[in-house]
Amino acid sequence: MPAAFVGHGSPMNALEHNTFTAAWRQFGAALPRPRAILAISAHWYINASAVTAMDHPKTIHDFYGFPDELFAVQYPAAGDPDLAAEVAEIVEPTWIGQDRDSWGIDHGTWSVLTHMFPEADVPVVQLSVNAQEPLEYHLELAVRLAPLRSRGVFILGSGNVVHNLGRVDWSQPDGGFTWAHHFDDAARQHMTSSPADVLALRHHRDFDDAVPTAEHFIPLLYLAGLAQAAESSADVIVDGYTYGSISMTSYALDG
């Protein structure tokens, strides 16, 4: 089963039809139907490792200041408690908690899945991004999760390779700063040739501008770890920038 990392950008992508959403829709239509989806979203960034383990996860509107139409979006996919338990088992001795009531499907996940799987007919489980753990933890956890792919689980990382809201330039709706291009290009070099070495990006001169906080970068590490486990590399699904300081580059493994 393929895996992917998607640069999800604004939650408005759930409603819009643009270059990025068209690519996600085409990618989803070409996928073999998965048994379930395991999503690692930048927007479940907490001080613990956990998976959603409820039968019917709620659609979470974890943003503010957007049109009412966006708050009305629902993504009524079922959950999969059995997969949640399987995730916890497969990564032992690393501990993964079972969240049965606090989270659900956040916009980092549903803004993409509304295009990839518009019928919401594939069960979805989210894995939290543990803010207390170093970057190495996430890369290693991805390697442990890799066998799920052979069990029919589509693994989706959702974030942005470059994500600096403090540097947003509204005059560049489709543009990227030079430093954003440099970092995004370096990430592409690793993901398409040597994903196991992706943590070398920490030493890139533009890392602090591209990754002022880690939550949007970490989901990329999950695809890199899956590629490492497969002794393979990723391909670009679509690329581009928004507002100067956000990269929309998306990658697929075996896609």
KOLVOLUM-963962 format. One record per residue (C-alpha): residue in three letters; chain; x, y, z. Coordinates in steps of 0.02 Angstrom, whole numbers. Layout:
<sites>
{"ALA","A",{X,Y,Z}};
...
</sites>
This chain:
<sites>
{"MET","A",{0,0,0}};
{"PRO","A",{70,172,-44}};
{"ALA","A",{105,308,85}};
{"ALA","A",{111,496,65}};
{"PHE","A",{157,662,141}};
{"VAL","A",{48,809,94}};
{"GLY","A",{84,994,115}};
{"HIS","A",{-92,1041,168}};
{"GLY","A",{-79,1231,186}};
{"SER","A",{-236,1329,226}};
{"PRO","A",{-393,1237,286}};
{"MET","A",{-480,1327,142}};
{"ASN","A",{-404,1195,28}};
{"ALA","A",{-547,1084,87}};
{"LEU","A",{-667,1195,-13}};
{"GLU","A",{-555,1255,-153}};
{"HIS","A",{-512,1181,-322}};
{"ASN","A",{-332,1221,-365}};
{"THR","A",{-172,1140,-424}};
{"PHE","A",{-142,1057,-256}};
{"THR","A",{-316,990,-224}};
{"ALA","A",{-326,925,-403}};
{"ALA","A",{-165,828,-376}};
{"TRP","A",{-228,755,-211}};
{"ARG","A",{-391,704,-293}};
{"GLN","A",{-300,621,-438}};
{"PHE","A",{-182,532,-319}};
{"GLY","A",{-325,468,-212}};
{"ALA","A",{-422,406,-363}};
{"ALA","A",{-270,305,-420}};
{"LEU","A",{-241,221,-251}};
{"PRO","A",{-294,43,-219}};
{"ARG","A",{-433,49,-91}};
{"PRO","A",{-352,41,81}};
{"ARG","A",{-417,-57,228}};
{"ALA","A",{-397,102,333}};
{"ILE","A",{-300,265,343}};
{"LEU","A",{-173,308,478}};
{"ALA","A",{-147,497,475}};
{"ILE","A",{-9,595,561}};
{"SER","A",{-67,776,564}};
{"ALA","A",{31,929,619}};
{"HIS","A",{-124,986,712}};
{"TRP","A",{-128,849,844}};
{"TYR","A",{33,908,927}};
{"ILE","A",{27,856,1108}};
{"ASN","A",{142,800,1249}};
{"ALA","A",{106,616,1222}};
{"SER","A",{100,479,1091}};
{"ALA","A",{-80,424,1059}};
{"VAL","A",{-197,359,926}};
{"THR","A",{-382,395,907}};
{"ALA","A",{-475,237,957}};
{"MET","A",{-659,284,945}};
{"ASP","A",{-787,208,826}};
{"HIS","A",{-849,377,763}};
{"PRO","A",{-717,515,770}};
{"LYS","A",{-785,692,766}};
{"THR","A",{-735,820,635}};
{"ILE","A",{-629,949,725}};
{"HIS","A",{-626,1130,665}};
{"ASP","A",{-462,1179,746}};
{"PHE","A",{-446,1356,677}};
{"TYR","A",{-532,1524,686}};
{"GLY","A",{-567,1673,573}};
{"PHE","A",{-624,1573,423}};
{"PRO","A",{-793,1576,332}};
{"ASP","A",{-943,1488,409}};
{"GLU","A",{-944,1373,258}};
{"LEU","A",{-781,1296,317}};
{"PHE","A",{-846,1268,494}};
{"ALA","A",{-993,1175,417}};
{"VAL","A",{-880,1045,335}};
{"GLN","A",{-900,871,407}};
{"TYR","A",{-793,720,366}};
{"PRO","A",{-895,575,437}};
{"ALA","A",{-771,434,414}};
{"ALA","A",{-780,291,537}};
{"GLY","A",{-642,259,660}};
{"ASP","A",{-553,93,681}};
{"PRO","A",{-518,42,862}};
{"ASP","A",{-441,-121,801}};
{"LEU","A",{-312,-26,698}};
{"ALA","A",{-278,88,847}};
{"ALA","A",{-238,-66,952}};
{"GLU","A",{-133,-136,810}};
{"VAL","A",{-31,25,803}};
{"ALA","A",{3,15,989}};
{"GLU","A",{56,-166,975}};
{"ILE","A",{167,-149,822}};
{"VAL","A",{276,-11,896}};
{"GLU","A",{308,-95,1065}};
{"PRO","A",{402,-64,1178}};
{"THR","A",{363,117,1130}};
{"TRP","A",{202,164,1219}};
{"ILE","A",{54,230,1118}};
{"GLY","A",{-102,280,1214}};
{"GLN","A",{-280,246,1157}};
{"ASP","A",{-382,406,1142}};
{"ARG","A",{-566,361,1149}};
{"ASP","A",{-646,531,1177}};
{"SER","A",{-534,686,1165}};
{"TRP","A",{-484,706,983}};
{"GLY","A",{-550,654,813}};
{"ILE","A",{-510,704,633}};
{"ASP","A",{-431,878,626}};
{"HIS","A",{-415,992,475}};
{"GLY","A",{-238,936,437}};
{"THR","A",{-317,769,394}};
{"TRP","A",{-492,809,330}};
{"SER","A",{-442,955,219}};
{"VAL","A",{-340,828,120}};
{"LEU","A",{-454,676,134}};
{"THR","A",{-604,773,69}};
{"HIS","A",{-511,767,-96}};
{"MET","A",{-419,600,-86}};
{"PHE","A",{-569,503,-19}};
{"PRO","A",{-718,618,-44}};
{"GLU","A",{-846,486,6}};
{"ALA","A",{-770,470,180}};
{"ASP","A",{-794,283,162}};
{"VAL","A",{-623,225,227}};
{"PRO","A",{-596,217,417}};
{"VAL","A",{-475,347,486}};
{"VAL","A",{-360,338,637}};
{"GLN","A",{-249,484,687}};
{"LEU","A",{-79,468,771}};
{"SER","A",{-26,615,877}};
{"VAL","A",{138,707,853}};
{"ASN","A",{226,693,1020}};
{"ALA","A",{298,865,1056}};
{"GLN","A",{410,800,1196}};
{"GLU","A",{510,683,1086}};
{"PRO","A",{661,726,976}};
{"LEU","A",{653,715,787}};
{"GLU","A",{742,546,791}};
{"TYR","A",{597,472,887}};
{"HIS","A",{475,508,745}};
{"LEU","A",{589,438,611}};
{"GLU","A",{614,279,711}};
{"LEU","A",{429,263,751}};
{"ALA","A",{390,272,565}};
{"VAL","A",{506,125,532}};
{"ARG","A",{410,24,662}};
{"LEU","A",{245,71,582}};
{"ALA","A",{302,15,409}};
{"PRO","A",{227,-162,417}};
{"LEU","A",{53,-85,423}};
{"ARG","A",{72,-42,239}};
{"SER","A",{77,-226,192}};
{"ARG","A",{-82,-249,295}};
{"GLY","A",{-180,-130,185}};
{"VAL","A",{-159,31,285}};
{"PHE","A",{-128,194,192}};
{"ILE","A",{-13,304,297}};
{"LEU","A",{-32,491,272}};
{"GLY","A",{78,628,344}};
{"SER","A",{2,802,337}};
{"GLY","A",{103,959,370}};
{"ASN","A",{213,1077,270}};
{"VAL","A",{399,1063,233}};
{"VAL","A",{412,1252,251}};
{"HIS","A",{287,1331,371}};
{"ASN","A",{322,1502,444}};
{"LEU","A",{162,1598,479}};
{"GLY","A",{262,1742,552}};
{"ARG","A",{340,1775,382}};
{"VAL","A",{181,1763,277}};
{"ASP","A",{175,1887,133}};
{"TRP","A",{-4,1909,73}};
{"SER","A",{59,1989,-88}};
{"GLN","A",{131,1821,-142}};
{"PRO","A",{-20,1703,-149}};
{"ASP","A",{75,1584,-265}};
{"GLY","A",{255,1631,-225}};
{"GLY","A",{394,1578,-109}};
{"PHE","A",{539,1672,-32}};
{"THR","A",{714,1626,-92}};
{"TRP","A",{755,1545,76}};
{"ALA","A",{595,1442,66}};
{"HIS","A",{645,1379,-106}};
{"HIS","A",{819,1335,-44}};
{"PHE","A",{755,1233,102}};
{"ASP","A",{616,1150,3}};
{"ASP","A",{740,1102,-133}};
{"ALA","A",{857,1026,-3}};
{"ALA","A",{712,926,70}};
{"ARG","A",{667,866,-104}};
{"GLN","A",{845,806,-132}};
{"HIS","A",{837,700,25}};
{"MET","A",{661,634,0}};
{"THR","A",{691,582,-180}};
{"SER","A",{864,507,-157}};
{"SER","A",{914,480,25}};
{"PRO","A",{763,493,142}};
{"ALA","A",{856,404,282}};
{"ASP","A",{968,558,292}};
{"VAL","A",{824,682,305}};
{"LEU","A",{878,741,478}};
{"ALA","A",{1029,822,398}};
{"LEU","A",{906,961,356}};
{"ARG","A",{927,1021,536}};
{"HIS","A",{1095,1091,484}};
{"HIS","A",{1029,1183,331}};
{"ARG","A",{1060,1370,342}};
{"ASP","A",{874,1406,318}};
{"PHE","A",{808,1277,441}};
{"ASP","A",{761,1405,575}};
{"ASP","A",{661,1508,450}};
{"ALA","A",{579,1357,368}};
{"VAL","A",{544,1263,531}};
{"PRO","A",{519,1392,670}};
{"THR","A",{414,1260,760}};
{"ALA","A",{423,1074,726}};
{"GLU","A",{243,1017,711}};
{"HIS","A",{223,1042,523}};
{"PHE","A",{394,969,483}};
{"ILE","A",{379,809,585}};
{"PRO","A",{246,724,476}};
{"LEU","A",{374,727,334}};
{"LEU","A",{487,620,444}};
{"TYR","A",{356,483,447}};
{"LEU","A",{361,465,259}};
{"ALA","A",{551,471,264}};
{"GLY","A",{553,331,393}};
{"LEU","A",{432,227,290}};
{"ALA","A",{544,252,138}};
{"GLN","A",{694,202,242}};
{"ALA","A",{607,42,295}};
{"ALA","A",{563,4,114}};
{"GLU","A",{741,44,55}};
{"SER","A",{659,161,-68}};
{"SER","A",{633,346,-99}};
{"ALA","A",{485,462,-126}};
{"ASP","A",{416,547,-281}};
{"VAL","A",{341,722,-291}};
{"ILE","A",{152,725,-312}};
{"VAL","A",{139,914,-328}};
{"ASP","A",{241,1065,-277}};
{"GLY","A",{222,1252,-255}};
{"TYR","A",{211,1389,-124}};
{"THR","A",{84,1501,-42}};
{"TYR","A",{112,1673,36}};
{"GLY","A",{300,1666,25}};
{"SER","A",{334,1560,178}};
{"ILE","A",{231,1401,155}};
{"SER","A",{283,1255,45}};
{"MET","A",{146,1146,-28}};
{"THR","A",{262,1008,-89}};
{"SER","A",{183,835,-72}};
{"TYR","A",{269,666,-88}};
{"ALA","A",{217,487,-119}};
{"LEU","A",{302,322,-80}};
{"ASP","A",{259,181,-200}};
{"GLY","A",{121,290,-271}};
</sites>
